Amino acid sequence: MADPNRSAIEAEIEKLEHDEAAARVAGDTDQLDALWSDELIINATENIIYTKDHFLMRMRGTQIRFESFERTISRIAAKGDIVITTGNESIIPANGPDAGKSVFCSYMNVWIRAGAGWQLLGRQVAVIARASSTSGWVF
């Protein structure tokens, strides 16, 4: 028998996943601040472990910007007050060494219940491939 509560949670988390990606592209640090737990840890592709405050500071200072950020969810697993999502992201950074180039990543996000809603608590991102201007994808 299907758990109707779980499918409602999955739908809510799917919406939050897409809202979070859209906020990254828009540079909407207020939205990200609301979506992210104060204890957020991000294990980023550039081998940096970010806290929420550090990542938001870099976004507000324009060191981190995105031209595009598309997320495709492959799996959502819910257990009580924790939800884990996995999938792929296709991003184009607006600055840094990959500025203007497509970067294809895998990701895992960990969401926790926060009051009546959910917040992102942890994030792991790994680069699968980068687009090269001369030879296509570099794996």
PyMOL commands that set and color helices and strands:
alter all, ss='L'
color gray80, all
select helices_A, chain A and resi 4-26+29-35+52-60
alter helices_A, ss='H'
color red, helices_A
select strands_A, chain A and resi 36-43+49-51+66-79+82-93+103-114+117-132+136-138
alter strands_A, ss='S'
color yellow, strands_A
deselect
rebuild
show_as cartoon
